[in-house]
């Protein structure tokens, strides 16, 4: 079984990315269902797996003197900025003063008044630049990040959904509304605990600030070995080091070879700029066997991806047109990407993606508008500055409009096609309590643990849900105010919390069988396939009423 995942190019910034899973954890009570690392060609980060590679468990937190908090997602991934109520112009100015002083000392800033004034203005108006500059001097040991924020301090962001981070006695705790997902970071900003609820969690331990062990909710230990440079060289389950492990090799700070726990081997080549140019899928092969490889080229000046040649020989090419302002200078807030590949008929087709970048009040940037032309069909999408969600999508003769509340939650979606959706949320948990769409009106009720317990459609049809002490559904019953007929489904679970038996009262039951990786292998019934189908259909029918249908951010 190969653990290789999809590869692609970020159309917006020309970043080539590819992911590989080294260890599967689906059969354990782990918040991480697999250990997956991702390469990003635009990243300059050096993580546990070398230059450009990052993982979910390398997500980290940094707090700055102006009160801003930044999360570096996946180690080498994107950065999310969180704001707080105690951010002030005074704190920002003190941070800028420290930066100006160290820049002058290091000779990075000319001492004339004009240069200093321009630098102060840039640091004040562009938060992304201010944080990046601060990081630069912290890395050199010339500045330090603050550690004296009081317990109970809160930061919030809407960039990747509604997320809040709170400083507690445990550390920095990140919660995402509407989800049980929780991450805890220590005061050094490293992830030390990750959980999904229902007993599914992972605790991370470090030796000399390098990851050395993961412990899952069922007590399984996963061991990480590293070299003198802090790069991971081996991953294995405790007690299985000789029999089953993932292995990694490096040249300087670049990953050049990996073998996942299933035995799949890969080799990696890079250019002089550390861009990944070749992935070899059969590095160990018999003489005369051809290489099985994926190839990537880059534009020399920008290092944007120029082409990707897949293992089957198909090629996708990327070009990046430049736009200019009225004064003839390059417009950095307006750019595009053209993607060319063979169509189904063998002829080359080109799709275009055009971006218009807006500036937020704090100097940060966001995608204000995107125009795509795909297979000749033009679509224009405008985005909200705060929520980064679409507020209008136009395609052909039709337009769809979106409205959000002050928490960036969708409350209204209307279209010139005639369809519409209206939504309401719980005031504190922000879980959906009301949905009205073209199918009907749904109302949702939750218990004190925020488990969904009752759903009603059009004041007629309903579903009632009952949970065990672990928050797992043990029964679902549907009914109707205009009919006495109803169905009851009951559920049994294994020690990992996965359903193993579903019983449709007075009708029959199905059994769910899992493989060694914790994935469903088959669904069976002693009464045969017809009974299994009947129980499955009843289950899907109840789910259709439980899940608010038609809620999406597309046309």
TIMISE-852296 format. One record per residue: residue in three letters; z, y, x of N, C-alpha, C in turn. Coordinates in steps of 0.001 Angstrom, whole numbers, plus 500000, padded with zeros to 6 digits. Example, Ala and Ser with C-alpha at 12.3 -4.5 7.8 and 13.67 -1.06 7.14 Angstrom:
REM residues 2
ALA507800494310513190507800495500512300507800496700513200/SER507080497750512850507140498940513670507870500030512900/
This chain:
REM residues 555
UNK500000498795500842500000500000500000500000501246500871/UNK499055502116500685498976503352501456499802504434500788/UNK500544505188501606501374506265501085500708507623501252/UNK499433507673501643498732508935501810498534509628500474/UNK498724510932500449498563511708499230497353512623499365/UNK497141513451498359495927514259498322495922515367499366/UNK494727515729499756494512516852500659493710517899499916/UNK493719519117500429492955520160499766492990521454500545/UNK492371522466499966492350523803500553492846524787499510/UNK493803525619499890494264526686499013493155527733498938/UNK492531527831497771491365528702497617491711530160497900/UNK492941530543497633493322531948497777493443532390499231/UNK494003531527500085494258531972501457493606531111502533/UNK492772530147502138492056529346503128492907528346503866/UNK494090528050503342495006527112503984494612525666503681/UNK494443524861504736494216523424504548495567522726504496/UNK495735521839503527497000521107503415496735519632503151/UNK497663518818503597497596517382503323499012516823503389/UNK499305515859502531500652515293502451500624513788502670/UNK501703513292503263501884511855503452503319511476503095/UNK503465510358502412504785509845502069505159508757503064/UNK506301508927503720506736507976504738507692506921504198/UNK508479507287503177509459506357502605509506506560501101/UNK509484505462500338509654505525498886511109505249498534/UNK511653506040497585513058505900497193513220505759495685/UNK512159505359494994512188505312493533513185504302492988/UNK513490503254493739514401502236493216515864502548493537/UNK516108503708494151517467504119494466517856505321493604/UNK519160505570493476519620506724492690519586507963493576/UNK518391508323493965518173509430494889517486510582494178/UNK517868511814494533517159512981493999515759513059494603/UNK515625512610495841514305512493496464513729511133496087/UNK512629511123495357512005509857494976511113509321496090/UNK510779510172497021510059509764498219510292510818499286/UNK510110510439500534510174511395501637508742511716502033/UNK508316512909501686506930513329501884506886514566502766/UNK505993514550503744505802515731504595504407516294504358/UNK504307517614504440503040518297504162502656519186505332/UNK501402519098505728500873519984506762500200521176506100/UNK500459522386506617499804523616506165499209524323507376/UNK497891524521507370497235525114508537497632526574508749/UNK498045527271507684498418528686507816499864528861508275/UNK500615527777508289502016527869508682502161527963510193/UNK503104528789510629503437528880512049504842528343512311/UNK505409527687511307506759527151511429506750525851512241/UNK507814525647512993508017524393513714509219523709513089/UNK508978522612512398510035521933511665510406520597512271/UNK511009519745511456511476518439511914510336517524512343/UNK509106517804511858507954516977512203506908517765512994/UNK507362518808513683506473519549514555505812520745513902/UNK504868521316514615504205522558514221503387522361512939/UNK503662523212511940502863523231510718503264522235509651/UNK504146521293509985504565520281509014505888520682508371/UNK506023520413507064507255520740506365507583519698505313/UNK508838519686504874509302518735503868510211519432502869/UNK510376518819501722511274519349500699512686519499501244/UNK513130518526502065514513518578502546514706519584503678/UNK513642520271504091513780521363505055513827522731504376/UNK513833522759503053513994524020502326515277524698502804/UNK515217525997503091516375526688503667516543528079503066/UNK517711528648503295518079529956502737518445530924503857/UNK518022532182503694518425533259504596518845534461503762/UNK519984535063504103520451536276503431520349537439504414/UNK519910538595503906519626539750504761520612540892504491/UNK520735541837505438521699542933505303521475543837504098/UNK520244543903503577519999544761502414520396544074501109/UNK520919542842501200521340542106500007520303541140499484/UNK519122541146500078518056540240499657518329538826500165/UNK517936537836499375518001536435499798516596535858499752/UNK516238535082500759514907534473500803515026532966501003/UNK514273532221500198514214530770500341512886530397500978/UNK512963529653502055511764529119502695511538527731502106/UNK510564527637501200510327526391500484509674525358501404/UNK510156524133501344509553523017502084509446523285503589/UNK510312524106504118510310524352505554509129525167506018/UNK507928524610505866506712525295506314505906525822505142/UNK506513525855503958505786526277502766505966527750502453/UNK505786528097501180505884529488500761507306530014500805/UNK507422531328500707508730531976500728508985532662499394/UNK510188532478498873510573533057497590511674534079497814/UNK511453535312497354512430536385497518513276536503496256/UNK514593536542496438515543536684495338516226538048495446/UNK516416538685494305517081539987494284518483539837493704/UNK519305540865493890520674540843493373521082542238492934/UNK522172542306492186522639543590491659523212544491492746/UNK523657543901493865524289544739494880523308545256495931/UNK522016544973495749521022545593496633520996547094496358/UNK521084547896497399521117549353497216520283550031498289/UNK519972551288498031519199552064499011520003552268500291/UNK521347552343500159522194552522501346522130551295502253/UNK522233550085501650522155548860502444520780548712503084/UNK519756549072502323518392548992502855518217549928504044/UNK518766551140503933518631552112505012519376551661506260/UNK520559551053506078521309550551507230520529549447507945/UNK519876548595507172519059547527507753517885548119508530/UNK517248549129507953516113549783508620516566550468509905/UNK517745551106509865518275551765511064518456550761512202/UNK519000549575511873519185548540512898517840548084513464/UNK516851547953512583515525547520513021514874548559513929/UNK514952549823513553514345550889514361514981550923515747/UNK516301550746515791517010550782517075516558549644517996/UNK516485548424517461516107547290518306514623547346518665/UNK513794547882517777512364548019518082512155549008519228/UNK512932550078519226512829551052520313513318550452521628/UNK514425549708521561514987549091522764514021548090523383/UNK513309547352522506512376546318522966511011546887523343/UNK510815548176523127509528548783523435508453548460522418/UNK508866548054521217507913547716520157507582548909519268/UNK508170550059519576507937551252518763507893552474519665/UNK506814553232519550506713554463520328507768555456519854/UNK508246556294520763509382557158520477509002558497519862/UNK507728558703519573507349559981518971507709559984517486/UNK508019561158516910508467561266515517507497560671514503/UNK506196560820514732505213560307513766505277558786513670/UNK505336558111514815505399556643514832506673556148514165/UNK507782556820514450509066556410513865509047556611512355/UNK508531557759511909508470558047510469507596557033509741/UNK506450556716510311505546555747509686506166554351509623/UNK506898553980510691507532552663510714508654552580509675/UNK509433553643509563510505553673508559509920553538507160/UNK508839554241506907508186554183505594507692552771505287/UNK507103552122506287506577550769506080507707549780505831/UNK508781549905506589509926549009506412510588549209505050/UNK510591550435504576511233550742503300510407550276502115/UNK509099550440502192508232550190501036507663548775500964/UNK507802548009502030507236546659502047508329545657502405/UNK508902545029501381510029544121501613509615542900502423/UNK508396542408502205507941541229502949507867541534504443/UNK507365542712504778507284543126506181508681543326506763/UNK509584543924505971510947544186506444511667542876506791/UNK511558541885505921512236540608506161511606539864507338/UNK510287539900507430509591539220508526509967539840509871/UNK510071541179509897510441541867511133511868541529511527/UNK512764541487510554514163541121510817514240539705511391/UNK513511538763510782513501537374511264513062537297512726/UNK512094538122513074511553538119514440512650538407515463/UNK513499539397515160514528539779516127515764538889516042/UNK515983538263514893517055537267514797516714536067515673/UNK515446535656515637514992534522516446515149534811517938/UNK515018536083518305515188536472519709516653536650520083/UNK517547536556519092518968536720519355519417538158519433/UNK518588539093518956518902540520519043519553541056517778/UNK519429540334516673520059540708515415520691539470514797/UNK521608539672513848522267538554513179522196538733511673/UNK522066537613510961522107537668509502523552537771509036/UNK523812538504507958525179538677507465525727537388506868/UNK527036537211506943527697536030506363528907536417505522/UNK529038537710505209530264538189504565530091538529503090/UNK529116537922502413528970538176500981530082537449500220/UNK530652538083499200531786537484498480531370536292497626/UNK532307535357497419532062534232496523531745534752495127/UNK530825534127494473530400534572493145529177535460493184/UNK528742535858494391527525536669494506526340535890493947/UNK525457536593493235524322535935492592523005536598492977/UNK521976535775493101520612536229493350519691535547492347/UNK518603536218491991517730535671490957516263535915491300/UNK515416534969490882513975535095491085513244534456489919/UNK512070535042489581511218534484488527509882534004489095/UNK509746534035490419508468533705491046508057532264490805/UNK509008531333490889508731529905490706509543529358489537/UNK509497530075488420510337529709487286511640530482487354/UNK512465530349486333513731531070486291514749530381487192/UNK515032530981488339515936530370489304517053531337489661/UNK518245530776489820519407531574490199520124530885491353/UNK520589531679492306521373531173493430522728531866493417/UNK523798531076493497525162531594493461525908531130494702/UNK526641532045495338527468531681496485528807531168495968/UNK529092529893496212530332529261495761531088528720496969/UNK532243528101496695533009527482497772532239526321498394/UNK531315525707497632530486524613498145529395525119499074/UNK528963526360498847527839526931499573526940527685498617/UNK525700527894499000524719528531498122524165527479497164/UNK524303527715495866523874526747494855522680527319494104/UNK521563526595494129520369527024493398520190526156492159/UNK520108526824491018519832526166489746518549526719489165/UNK517820525870488466516642526314487737516889526099486265/UNK516710527163485469516960527085484041516093526007483405/UNK516632525392482363515950524340481599515863523022482358/UNK516471522946483546516420521711484317517814521368484834/UNK518049520072485092519314519638485669519289519697487190/UNK518159520087487742517993520118489195518927521134489841/UNK519605520710490912520515521607491628520435521325493123/UNK520390522409493906520389522299495361521569523085495910/UNK522232522526496918523349523205497569523021523363499051/UNK523172524590499556522895524904500956524194525347501632/UNK524384524987502899525570525456503607525377526899504062/UNK526393527461504708526330528869505098525292529123506189/UNK524840528064506853523742528194507818522391528166507124/UNK522405527955505794521165527952505029520493526605504916/UNK521108525545505451520501524216505403520869523490504110/UNK519922522705503590520148521922502382521114520787502692/UNK522219520700501927523205519642502166523390518735500956/UNK522885519147499784523037518310498584521934518663497597/UNK521361517611496998520261517788496047520478516793494926/UNK520471517278493669520742516364492561519920516694491323/UNK519732515648490494519001515756489238519895515489488037/UNK521175515189488248522035514770487156521910513274486926/UNK522716512761486003522690511328485672522947510449486890/UNK523723510967487834524072510168489005523003510092490067/UNK521890510793489882520812510786490874520986511982491815/UNK521431511697493036521623512787493991521435512268495412/UNK521281513210496333521160512899497754521991513903498539/UNK522833513387499430523611514227500331523000514144501725/UNK522866515289502383522243515346503705523290515690504756/UNK523277514950505866524195515194506965523412515576508219/UNK524027516432509051523349516946510236524185516682511485/UNK523510516445512598524138516340513904523475517369514805/UNK524276518304515328523742519413516128522658520171515360/UNK522894520363514053522022521114513147520671520436512901/UNK520555519156513255519342518374512994519690517262512018/UNK518846517045511010519098516024510002519283514658510650/UNK520376513963510284520655512649510866520869511563509822/UNK521190511948508569521443510924507552521252511493506158/UNK520737510642505248520716510917503816521501509820503117/UNK522328510207502141523106509249501362522748509440499897/UNK522270508385499243521846508480497845523016508227496901/UNK522777508459495613523823508318494611524392506926494494/UNK523651505907494919524151504533494866524688504066496217/UNK524871505015497146525477504679498432524521504208499502/UNK523225504231499244522239503826500246522145504874501353/UNK522180504417502602522091505319503750520712505242504393/UNK520123506398504616518839506493505304519085507245506605/UNK518749506624507724519070507172509038517847507863509649/UNK518083509019510287517029509782510957517374509892512444/UNK516450509464513300516617509643514737515681510750515201/UNK516102511504516205515285512613516700515277512628518220/UNK514287513326518801514208513438520255514952514677520735/UNK514855514962522024515598516086522601515130517437522070/UNK513910517487521517513383518733520961513739518916519489/UNK514446517941518908514851518046517515513822517543516527/UNK512781516848516990511758516298516093512140514876515682/UNK511913514548514412512227513220513899511303512190514546/UNK511883511125515087511091510066515721511142508756514944/UNK512176508556514125512286507294513384513136507504512139/UNK512732506854511042513491506852509789513622505407509334/UNK514847504996508971515043503620508512516300503536507646/UNK516361502496506826517549502230506033518617501627506944/UNK519864502002506709520967501523507533520965499994507577/UNK520958499445508797520959497998508966519582497377509041/UNK518524498181508883517161497640508884516293498253509983/UNK516911498795511018516173499509512058515090498661512718/UNK515359497384512928514404496534513640513277496028512746/UNK513529495949511446512568495300510553511674496257509782/UNK512219497409509397511471498297508495511797499743508844/UNK510795500480509298511058501856509701509767502667509692/UNK509935503981509650508825504914509845508981505512511234/UNK507850505718511922507901506159513316506958507335513543/UNK507351508240514469506587509460514718506550509752516219/UNK505374510226516704505214510564518112504634511971518236/UNK504976512636519360504603514039519530504049514297520927/UNK503184515306521008502797515900522278503225517354522220/UNK504131517732523109504771519047523047505400519205521663/UNK504929520163520849505552520343519530504622519942518389/UNK503619519117518671502659518705517645502787517212517348/UNK502812516875516062502826515482515630501452514870515887/UNK501395513784516650500101513178516978499947511775516402/UNK501053511168515933500974509802515406502119509572514424/UNK501804508858513346502854508456512410502556507071511868/UNK503611506343511579503514505052510900504558505046509798/UNK504113504942508537505076504974507441505785503632507320/UNK506761503577506434507612502395506333506855501180505811/UNK505655501410505241504818500305504768503856499815505843/UNK503861500482507014503018500036508116501698500755508260/UNK501403501748507408500158502512507526500245503465508718/UNK499206503461509551499207504255510770498197505404510688/UNK498567506544511296497703507723511305497822508411512660/UNK496710509002513107496723509828514313496188511210513957/UNK496689512248514652496358513626514309495898514383515551/UNK494762515100515425494251515954516499494274517412516043/UNK494453518329517001494539519756516699493651520535517663/UNK493267521764517256492537522638518176493534523468518976/UNK493018524408519785493889525195520654494809526137519884/UNK494497526381518599495348527234517771496328526425516923/UNK496452525148517205497351524230516493496859523889515096/UNK495594524185514793495028523798513501494675522312513518/UNK495062521594512478494753520172512366493258519986512133/UNK492590519275513015491133519132512940490674517711512620/UNK491547516735512838491124515345512628492319514483512254/UNK492133513672511212493128512679510821492459511318510919/UNK492982510487511778492407509163512014493223508126511247/UNK492562507379510381493251506424509519493288505012510105/UNK492622504807511222492694503509511909492837503717513413/UNK493938504356513839494105504636515270494200503366516113/UNK494690502288515514494734500993516205493692500097515546/UNK492594499809516252491494499051515656490800498201516717/UNK490090497201516259489368496315517158488169497043517770/UNK487770496611518943486619497205519615485367497030518755/UNK484613498113518622483399498075517817483584498572516397/UNK484839498687515957485114499214514617485005500740514648/UNK484254501319513728484086502769513691485371503474513255/UNK485477504710513686486621505518513273486560505806511772/UNK487709505761511144487855506157509744488636507465509765/UNK487945508589509560488590509878509804488233510929508763/UNK489128511895508619488895513117507852488824514250508863/UNK487812515127508726487586516195509695487703517562509033/UNK488270518524509777488438519890509269487975520876510334/UNK487194521886509920486825522976510826487352524289510255/UNK487452525301511145488035526582510754487157527733511233/UNK487191528846510495486512530058510951487273530598512168/UNK486582530911513259487263531236514522488165532461514481/UNK487771533516513765488563534748513784489796534675512888/UNK489655534063511722490742534069510739491525532767510676/UNK490961531686511207491528530333511086491565529854509638/UNK490801530521508766490643530010507406489798528730507470/UNK490051527813506559489292526563506532487810526846506305/UNK486957526269507143485510526440507018484864525244506322/UNK485319524043506649484760522848506008485741521691506095/UNK485635520795505130486406519553505135485425518407504914/UNK485388517482505864484546516292505736485444515115505395/UNK485289514593504193486140513499503731485789512196504435/UNK486599511191504215486398509894504869485082509247504438/UNK484598509612503245483332509039502772482113509832503242/UNK482345510883504044481248511676504587480866512893503772/UNK481424513062502581481112514236501761481742515481502372/UNK481028516614502249481455517857502887481644518956501843/UNK482754519680501967483002520872501162483128522049502120/UNK482354523128501868482345524296502750482987525493502066/UNK483587526377502888484313527535502366483887528800503107/UNK483535529835502338483218531147502894484090532188502203/UNK484347533301502922485290534303502429484666535694502496/UNK483979536129501433483347537455501415484377538574501585/UNK483930539675502187484782540842502403484377541962501455/UNK485378542691500930485120543835500050485615545105500739/UNK484988546225500391485324547482501049485703548550500024/UNK486541549482500464486933550607499623485826551660499626/UNK486009552690498812485000553749498725484832554491500046/UNK485913554538500860485812555244502144485214554365503243/UNK484821553140502896484167552262503856485095551330504608/UNK486404551481504410487352550592505086487516549288504302/UNK487940548251505002488118546941504388489234546989503348/UNK488995546377502195489991546333501125490778545029501240/UNK491991545115501795492817543918501985493394543394500673/UNK493292544183499607493819543770498302492717543283497367/UNK491556543015497918490437542497497119489628541555498013/UNK489646540286497694488913539322498515488471538150497648/UNK487704537245498238487149536137497448486937534915498326/UNK486735533791497667486406532534498344485245531879497614/UNK484246531429498380483126530682497810483206529238498303/UNK483182528309497357483310526886497672481994526189497339/UNK481403525538498332480104524880498144480234523378498398/UNK479709522592497473479716521133497618478584520551496778/UNK478299519285496968477259518625496197477747518320494787/UNK476867518585493812477183518243492438476854516794492149/UNK477018516398490887476779515008490515475317514597490702/UNK474411515604490695472979515311490856472514515411492306/UNK473470515607493211473126515681494624472770517061495116/UNK472636518038494214472308519405494602473586520190494907/UNK473465521146495845474613521965496211474944522955495103/UNK476228523078494803476696524072493836477781524914494500/UNK477858526184494113478850527095494680479692527699493568/UNK481001527561493695481945528192492777482626529349493493/UNK482909530427492758483481531632493356484835531952492742/UNK485773532379493612487122532760493190487409534141493776/UNK487587535143492916487767536529493359489174536998493010/UNK489861537606493998491267537972493838491461539482493951/UNK492291540016493058492702541418493095494223541425493239/UNK494721541989494331496140541932494646496825543236494252/UNK497953543120493556498741544282493170499969544417494050/UNK500594545590494010501803545853494789502983546091493849/UNK504075545371494078505277545527493262506050546773493689/UNK507057547130492918507867548309493228508562548172494575/UNK508955546929494940509660546735496207508717546578497396/UNK507421546738497155506449546626498231505863545244498389/UNK506412544273497678505852542931497709504523542885496980/UNK503778541814497179502463541702496553502437540567495541/UNK501467540629494638501283539566493655499824539537493230/UNK499392538417492684498018538300492182497920539040490856/UNK497265540195490867497147541016489667496057540487488741/UNK494963540015489351493834539534488555493027538538489382/UNK492566537484488724491712536495489374490493536251488484/UNK489314536345489085488071536062488356487423534835488999/UNK487206533805488214486573532595488733485230532374488045/UNK484288531868488808482997531447488257482788530003488682/UNK483006529083487756482953527653488037481895527010487153/UNK480919526387487804479787525786487079479122526802486150/UNK479084528068486613478432529124485849479285529757484778/UNK480497529254484567481385529794483529482385530754484166/UNK482404531990483675483260533033484240484560533152483448/UNK485684533175484177487000533322483564487763534414484286/UNK488354535329483517489155536411484085490600536248483626/UNK491541536247484589492958536075484269493759537216484876/UNK494536537919484036495419538981484504496859538480484468/UNK497667538921485466499015538390485623500075539479485508/UNK501276539040485113502423539930484999503045540155486382/UNK503462541379486653504000541717487971505319541013488252/UNK506210540962487271507539540405487487507529538884487414/UNK506897538348486384506952536907486131505896536111486884/UNK504846536776487331503706536104487979503018535128487042/UNK503216535313485748502577534471484736501366535186484143/UNK500394534450483597499227535099482986499600535879481736/UNK499041537064481582499254537848480367497975537931479539/UNK496834537653480169495577537615479420494550536753480161/UNK493914535860479401492842535029479938491610535234479073/UNK490507535628479705489255535861478978488178534927479510/UNK487512534247478598486424533344478968485377533393477868/UNK484181533839478220483130533956477215483512534965476143/UNK483406534557474881483711535448473761485190535448473397/UNK485983534590474018487363534423473576488378534939474599/UNK489502535422474051490590535938474870491912535367474365/UNK492767534970475309494106534493474981495116535447475590/UNK496103535880474796497138536798475261498497536108475259/UNK499338536477476242500662535886476386501714536992476424/UNK502875536723475814504009537638475889505240536857476340/UNK506111537535477120507303536899477668508528537749477348/UNK509705537113477336510927537889477169511377538409478532/UNK512550539055478570513004539646479829513461538607480841/UNK513393537317480454513713536223481365512448535477481794/UNK511294536082481505509991535507481872509706534196481159/UNK510290534001479997510018532819479186508976533164478132/UNK508008532294477953506933532526476995507485532589475575/UNK507185533674474855507632533796473469506466533883472489/UNK505276534186472997504133534298472087502830534053472840/UNK501969533271472213500634533021472745499660533072471583/UNK498698533989471660497715534126470585496315534115471175/UNK495362533627470397493994533504470877493013533946469809/UNK491898534493470258490843534869469313490211533636468681/UNK490533532455469192490070531210468569490828530923467277/UNK491971531624467113492747531452465894494048530709466067/UNK494248530008467181495495529273467383496569530203467931/UNK497836529838467712498952530666468154500197529809468352/UNK501116530310469183502401529660469428503467530747469518/UNK504611530508468854505750531423468919506983530596469288/UNK507790531124470215508912530343470728510180531175470826/UNK511341530488470658512650531102470844513484530191471738/UNK514517530784472380515306530048473357516797530249473118/UNK517583529285473605519038529401473571519440530578474463/UNK520388531419474040520696532649474780521261532440476181/UNK521928531315476432522508531097477759521805529990478538/UNK521545528862477892520899527750478601519404527962478755/UNK518820528811477886517385529099477869516546527872477532/UNK517162526880476908516398525747476391515707526157475094/UNK514574525535474807513791525876473620514555525495472358/UNK514659526442471423515321526165470144514367526254468957/UNK513192526848469174512273527072468046510851527150468571/UNK509960526430467920508533526500468233507752526499466931/UNK506865527470466804505960527507465655504536527527466187/UNK503760526512465819502365526464466233501502526014465064/UNK500275525668465342499351525307464266499692523968463623/UNK500545523184464285500930521873463746502112521995462796/UNK503031522922463104504207523088462259505262523926462934/UNK506454523944462320507592524680462860508668523688463281/UNK509086523765464543510069522839465101511349523605465434/UNK512503522991465141513795523563465515514582522510466281/UNK515255522945467357515911522017468275517396522351468401/UNK518249521312468376519694521472468496520191520674469699/UNK521169521237470434521691520608471646523204520442471549/UNK523758519471472305525207519311472349525778520180473465/UNK527090520039473720527743520873474727527231520600476137/UNK526655519414476344526092519066477649524609519422477742/UNK524130520148476718522736520596476644521750519443476506/UNK522237518317475970521341517223475613520750517504474239/UNK519461517290474080518802517474472789519303516415471817/UNK519884516833470691520472515875469750519760515828468405/UNK519047516887468050518433516895466722517179517762466747/UNK516110517227466153514847517953466029514411517898464576/UNK513986519050464080513517519104462692512161519796462646/UNK511237519204461889509908519773461745509674520162460293/UNK509381521447460095509043521978458772510109521668457725/UNK511379521550458168512503521274457257512340519944456522/UNK511467519082457028511202517802456352511456516613457280/UNK510672516492458335510811515368459258511841515691460328/UNK512581514672460781513606514904461791513778513694462712/UNK514354513958463879514729512918464832516130513224465345/UNK516986512203465367518349512353465881518497511494467134/UNK519097512063468181519254511360469449520726511222469799/UNK521122510043470313522497509769470724522481509374472197/UNK523491509845472955523531509630474397524788508870474806/UNK524718508206475973525921507598476533526619508600477439/UNK527703508149478096528488509070478914527732509553480145/UNK526641508887480496525837509296481648524673510196481253/UNK524602510555479971523537511435479517522225510733479260/UNK522244509402479148521044508633478845520945508399477337/UNK519734508498476800519526508255475373519759506778475076/UNK520640506493474101520870505099473715520285504795472340/UNK519981505844471565519302505595470292518540506825469835/UNK517417506575469154516614507611468519516324507151467096/UNK516632508011466142516389507679464737515591508795464097/UNK514525508432463378513763509457462678513921509277461178/UNK513576510315460459513692510280459007512960511445458385/UNK513083511567457064512386512618456336513159512957455078/UNK513161514240454732513831514671453501513043514283452267/UNK511782513904452449510955513523451302510710512016451271/UNK511346511297452207511207509843452237512457509242452852/UNK512945508137452327514144507495452839513843506554454002/UNK512577506297454236512209505382455300512451506024456663/UNK512958505230457598513185505724458946513165504591459944/UNK513086504943461219513068503955462285514163504280463286/UNK514745503241463884515751503429464916515360502647466159/UNK515302503351467272515051502741468572516332502787469384/UNK516707501684470030517858501669470929517386501303472331/UNK518140501768473332517709501624474723518820501017475570/UNK518436500143476500519346499602477500518785499934478879/UNK519704500146479863519291500602481184519822499688482279/UNK519132499700483435519655498983484593520603499890485366/UNK521108499415486489522099500187487241521523501465487841/UNK520192501547487913519553502751488432519249503760487338/UNK519632503415486095519398504324484986518000504263484419/UNK517251503221484754515895503059484220515931502150482994/UNK515181502474481928515192501643480717514610500261480985/UNK515323499222480542514845497850480729514590497156479392/UNK515155497701478302514911497112476983514876498212475927/UNK513849498178475083513737499097473954513612498254472692/UNK514538498466471756514582497669470529514236498542469334/UNK513254498127468555512931498778467288513637497987466194/UNK514668498594465615515541497904464665514750497215463553/UNK515113495940463323514528495107462265513051494782462496/UNK512536495105463685511119494829463960510947493959465201/UNK511464494413466343511297493663467577511705494480468782/UNK511412493963469962511837494631471184510818494424472295/UNK510900495302473311510088495143474515511002495207475726/UNK510588494543476797511314494557478058510441495208479120/UNK511063496059479928510345496767480987510740496158482326/UNK509747495710483092509985495060484381509508495982485498/UNK510347496133486554510036497024487664509789496222488940/UNK508976496790489845508759496147491141509824496594492131/UNK509694496171493382510704496485494393510769497968494731/UNK509707498707494391509694500150494655510272500953493499/UNK510704500265492433511271500955491288510244501471490316/UNK508979501054490473507924501482489562507682500407488508/UNK507231500830487321506992499877486240505894498896486646/UNK506216497622486563505253496566486891504540496063485643/UNK505326495896484558504726495450483295505704495692482156/UNK505153495752480953505937495842479715505595494612478895/UNK506618493864478465506363492604477785507277492430476584/UNK506876491538475691507667491205474511507540489715474239/UNK508666489084473864508633487656473541507753487383472331/UNK507548488410471503506735488245470295505262488555470534/UNK504917488815471788503516489015472112503094490466472226/UNK501799490653472520501260491986472780501298492880471544/UNK501087492318470366501084493138469158502447493779468931/UNK503519493005469170504864493550469010505128494633470058/UNK504723494378471302504903495379472356504184496666472003/UNK502982496535471464502210497705471063502894498441469918/UNK503462497712468964504115498322467807505348499120468230/UNK506148498546469122507347499246469601506952500476470416/UNK505945500311471264505487501434472087504949502569471229/UNK504201502242470193503655503265469304504762503994468557/UNK505791503260468129506929503896467455507640504859468401/UNK507796504444469660508432505284470664507627506561470888/UNK506318506425471035505462507588471237505468508506470025/UNK505573507931468835505605508721467606506851509592467549/UNK507990509027467943509230509800467959509189510872469035/UNK508621510537470191508522511514471274507658512704470880/UNK506629512453470087505729513531469664506474514591468876/UNK507496514171468138508278515123467357509323515813468227/UNK509819515083469228510847515639470104510274516701471032/UNK509098516442471555508496517366472519507687518440471809/UNK508014519723472043507235520804471419505782520721471881/UNK504895520454470966503495520277471341502781521621471447/UNK501733521654472254500886522840472356501421523919473253/UNK502493523666474013503054524695474871502451524570476266/UNK501587525491476627501002525502477956500532526910478279/UNK500150527105479525499704528429479967498215528428480266/UNK497456527693479486496009527657479646495319528129478390/UNK493976528044478396493204528476477223493398527484476084/
